[in-house]
Amino acid sequence: MRDTFIAELVRQAELDERIFLITPDIGFSVLEKFKDRFPDRFLNVGIAEQNAVGVAAGLALSGKIVYVYSIVPFVTMRCFEQVRVDLAYMNTNVRMVGVGAGFSYGPAGATHHSIEDIAIMRCLPNMTVCCPGDPIEVKSIISQSVSHEGPMYIRLGKNREPEIHSQDAALTIGRAAKVVEGRDVCIFTTSNMLELGYKWTQELATRGVSSSLISMHTMKPFDSQSVLEMIKLGIPIVTLEEHNVIGGLASAVSEVIAESGMSVKFKKIGIPDVFSHVVGDHEFVRNKIILNGDKIQELMDWL
């Protein structure tokens, strides 16, 4: 996702000279494509995330479209007060781009894990929250972000994520994307769990279960209508996310279910309300914390 992000940002910057990119001393081997092409529109403010947000807000108030890039915890939690006041409250055109969704930085430990970011960014007034699940969604969201009014948070995985959508997929910020059509269960995914959700629909099909797969690449504004459509069909709903089950996709979907006044089976799969005390690569930590046991068989038994 990182390579897709920077490639699309360079393409957009060639078309719009208002685009700036700021880094708090991170992104080496990724951001050079922008820095080399537009040295006057690239700023490294040093290890100072709070300052990066303040500088970005000032540039935005001067008519620029600013992207701030760092690891997820650094662009959400380390500078949260500045994001809240300088971006959300001031409604400035700054895009906070966080890389390393969920346990992507598994070996770095809990300080670098991203398990609360959707919740804290989603609760900010004026903030749009995008969580693309594959490179096609990244490209579309970055393209649309240039003309978007107000602040945005864009949550990326790391790299080498496969393309799930077709190249010509019509994707719109604020509108969920149906990837697979099914009749027996609906799996909602967000961010870097799209690939796993797609694999699950294929595995369930071999066991005689027809699954819908819907990608919630935008967590705010949340496409409640896509959830309501599944509720009205009366089929079970599953949420799949690499984020705390409190405040993320599971919370958003359950809010829609609760307010609908209708009954439907609902299961949430994500990070339980714990920090990870295991260290290892992404897949190792994900399997330990989220995917313990045979989740496909658990789904079959639940259905």
C-alpha positions in Angstrom: 0.0 0.0 0.0 2.9 2.4 0.7 4.2 2.2 -2.9 0.7 2.7 -4.3 0.2 5.7 -2.0 3.3 7.5 -3.0 2.9 6.7 -6.7 -0.6 8.1 -6.7 0.4 11.2 -4.6 3.2 11.9 -7.1 0.8 11.6 -10.0 -1.7 14.0 -8.3 1.1 16.4 -7.3 2.0 16.7 -11.0 -1.5 17.9 -11.6 -1.9 20.1 -8.6 0.9 22.3 -7.2 -0.9 22.9 -3.9 0.0 19.3 -2.7 2.6 19.2 0.0 4.1 16.2 1.8 5.4 16.3 5.4 7.3 13.6 7.3 8.4 13.6 10.9 11.7 11.9 9.9 10.3 8.6 8.6 9.5 7.0 5.3 13.0 6.6 3.9 13.0 4.4 0.8 9.3 5.3 0.3 9.0 9.1 0.1 12.1 9.8 -2.1 9.9 9.6 -5.2 8.0 12.6 -4.1 11.0 14.4 -2.5 13.1 14.1 -5.7 10.3 15.2 -7.9 9.0 18.1 -5.8 11.8 19.2 -3.4 10.1 22.5 -2.7 6.9 20.8 -1.6 8.5 18.2 0.7 9.3 18.9 4.4 11.1 16.7 7.0 10.3 18.4 10.3 12.4 15.9 12.3 11.1 13.7 15.1 8.4 16.1 16.0 5.0 14.8 15.2 3.1 17.6 17.0 5.1 20.2 15.1 4.4 18.3 11.8 0.6 18.7 12.4 1.0 22.4 13.3 3.0 23.1 10.2 0.5 21.1 8.1 -2.4 23.1 9.5 -0.6 26.4 8.7 0.1 25.3 5.1 -3.5 24.2 4.7 -4.8 27.5 6.0 -2.6 29.1 3.3 -4.4 27.2 0.6 -2.3 24.0 0.4 -3.4 20.4 0.4 -1.1 18.7 2.9 -0.3 15.0 3.6 1.5 14.0 6.8 3.1 10.5 6.6 4.3 8.3 9.5 3.6 5.1 11.4 0.0 4.9 12.6 0.6 5.5 16.3 2.8 8.5 15.6 0.3 10.3 13.4 -2.7 9.5 15.6 -1.8 9.2 19.3 1.5 11.0 19.7 0.0 14.2 18.3 -3.7 13.7 19.1 -4.2 17.1 20.8 -2.9 18.9 17.7 -4.9 16.7 15.4 -8.0 17.4 17.4 -7.5 21.2 17.6 -5.5 22.2 14.5 -7.1 19.8 12.1 -10.6 18.6 13.3 -11.7 21.8 15.1 -10.2 24.1 12.5 -11.5 21.8 9.7 -8.3 22.1 7.7 -7.4 20.3 4.5 -4.7 18.0 6.0 -4.5 14.2 5.4 -2.9 12.2 8.1 -1.5 9.1 6.4 -0.6 6.3 8.8 1.3 3.2 7.7 1.3 -0.1 9.6 -2.3 -1.0 10.3 -2.9 -3.5 13.1 0.1 -5.7 13.8 2.0 -4.8 10.7 5.0 -3.8 12.8 4.7 -6.9 14.9 8.4 -7.2 15.9 8.5 -3.7 17.2 6.0 -4.5 20.0 2.9 -2.7 21.4 4.3 0.8 21.0 4.2 0.3 17.2 0.9 -1.7 17.0 -2.1 0.1 15.7 -5.1 -1.3 17.6 -7.0 1.9 18.7 -6.5 4.4 15.9 -9.9 4.0 14.1 -11.7 4.5 17.3 -10.0 7.7 18.3 -10.0 9.2 14.9 -13.6 8.2 14.2 -14.8 10.1 17.2 -13.4 13.5 16.0 -16.0 15.8 14.5 -15.2 16.8 10.8 -12.7 13.9 10.5 -13.1 11.6 7.5 -11.6 8.1 8.2 -10.5 5.9 5.3 -9.1 2.4 5.8 -8.3 0.9 2.4 -7.9 -2.8 2.1 -6.0 -3.2 -1.1 -3.9 -1.1 -3.5 -6.9 -0.4 -5.7 -8.7 1.2 -2.8 -5.6 3.1 -1.8 -5.2 4.6 -5.3 -8.9 5.6 -5.4 -8.9 7.2 -2.0 -5.7 9.2 -2.6 -7.1 10.4 -5.9 -10.4 11.5 -4.3 -8.6 13.0 -1.2 -7.2 15.9 -3.3 -10.6 17.5 -3.8 -12.0 16.4 -0.4 -13.0 19.2 2.0 -11.8 18.9 5.6 -9.3 16.7 7.4 -8.8 13.0 6.7 -7.1 10.1 8.3 -6.0 7.4 5.9 -4.9 4.0 7.4 -2.5 1.9 5.3 -1.1 -1.5 5.6 2.6 -1.9 4.8 3.4 -3.3 1.4 2.8 -6.2 -1.0 -0.9 -6.5 -0.3 -2.6 -8.2 -3.3 -5.2 -6.5 -5.4 -8.7 -7.8 -4.6 -10.7 -5.4 -6.7 -10.5 -5.2 -10.5 -8.5 -2.2 -11.9 -11.7 -0.5 -13.1 -13.6 -0.9 -9.8 -15.8 2.2 -9.1 -15.0 3.2 -5.5 -16.3 6.2 -3.7 -15.3 7.6 -0.3 -18.2 7.1 2.1 -19.7 4.2 0.2 -19.0 0.5 1.0 -17.7 -1.8 -1.8 -19.4 -5.1 -2.4 -16.6 -7.5 -3.4 -18.5 -10.9 -3.4 -22.2 -11.5 -3.6 -23.6 -14.3 -1.3 -26.8 -15.5 0.3 -25.9 -17.3 3.6 -23.7 -14.9 5.5 -22.2 -11.4 5.0 -18.6 -10.6 6.1 -17.8 -7.0 6.5 -14.1 -6.1 6.5 -12.0 -3.0 6.9 -8.4 -2.0 6.2 -5.9 -4.8 5.9 -8.3 -7.6 6.6 -9.9 -7.5 3.1 -7.5 -10.1 1.8 -8.3 -12.5 4.6 -12.1 -11.9 4.2 -11.8 -12.7 0.5 -9.9 -16.0 1.3 -12.6 -16.9 3.8 -15.4 -16.5 1.2 -13.5 -18.9 -1.0 -13.0 -21.4 1.8 -16.6 -21.2 2.9 -17.7 -21.8 -0.6 -15.9 -25.1 -0.6 -18.0 -26.0 2.4 -21.2 -25.1 0.8 -21.7 -21.6 2.4 -22.4 -18.7 0.0 -20.8 -15.5 1.5 -21.1 -11.9 0.7 -18.0 -9.8 1.3 -18.2 -6.0 1.8 -15.2 -3.8 2.2 -15.8 -0.8 4.5 -12.9 1.2 3.2 -14.4 4.3 4.7 -15.1 4.1 8.5 -16.4 7.7 8.6 -18.8 8.7 7.1 -20.0 5.2 7.7 -22.2 3.6 5.0 -25.0 2.4 7.3 -27.2 1.6 4.3 -25.0 -1.2 3.3 -25.4 -2.8 6.7 -29.2 -2.2 6.7 -29.5 -4.0 3.4 -28.0 -7.1 4.9 -30.1 -6.8 8.0 -33.3 -6.6 5.9 -32.2 -9.8 4.1 -32.0 -11.5 7.5 -28.6 -13.2 6.9 -26.0 -13.4 9.7 -23.4 -10.6 9.8 -19.7 -11.0 10.7 -17.2 -8.2 11.2 -13.5 -8.9 10.5 -10.9 -6.3 11.6 -7.3 -5.9 12.8 -8.3 -3.4 15.4 -9.8 -3.4 18.9 -13.4 -4.7 18.7 -14.2 -1.6 20.8 -14.7 1.5 18.7 -13.9 0.1 15.3 -15.8 -1.9 12.7 -17.6 -4.1 15.1 -18.9 -1.1 17.1 -20.0 0.7 13.9 -21.9 -2.2 12.5 -23.5 -3.1 15.9 -24.7 0.5 16.3 -26.6 0.2 13.0 -28.0 -3.2 14.0 -29.2 -1.8 17.4 -30.8 1.3 15.9 -32.5 -0.7 13.1 -35.0 -2.3 15.5 -34.5 -5.6 13.6 -32.9 -8.8 14.8 -30.0 -10.5 13.1 -27.2 -12.9 14.1 -24.0 -10.9 14.6 -20.4 -12.0 15.3 -17.3 -9.8 15.7 -13.8 -11.0 15.0 -11.0 -8.7 15.8 -8.5 -7.8 18.5 -10.0 -8.4 22.0 -9.6 -5.6 24.5 -5.9 -6.5 25.2 -2.4 -5.4 24.3 -0.2 -7.9 22.6 2.5 -9.2 24.8 3.9 -11.5 22.1 6.5 -10.3 19.6 6.9 -11.7 16.1 6.2 -11.0 12.5 2.8 -9.7 11.4 1.2 -13.1 10.7 2.5 -14.6 14.0 1.0 -11.9 16.1 -2.3 -11.8 14.1 -2.7 -15.6 14.5 -1.9 -15.4 18.3 -4.3 -12.5 19.1 -7.1 -12.7 16.6 -7.1 -16.0 14.7 -6.5 -18.6 17.5 -8.1 -21.8 16.6 -10.0 -22.8 13.4 -12.0 -19.6 12.7 -13.6 -21.1 9.6 -14.9 -24.1 11.6 -16.1 -21.7 14.3 -18.0 -19.8 11.7 -19.5 -23.0 10.3 -20.6 -24.0 13.9 -22.0 -20.5 14.6 -24.0 -20.5 11.4 
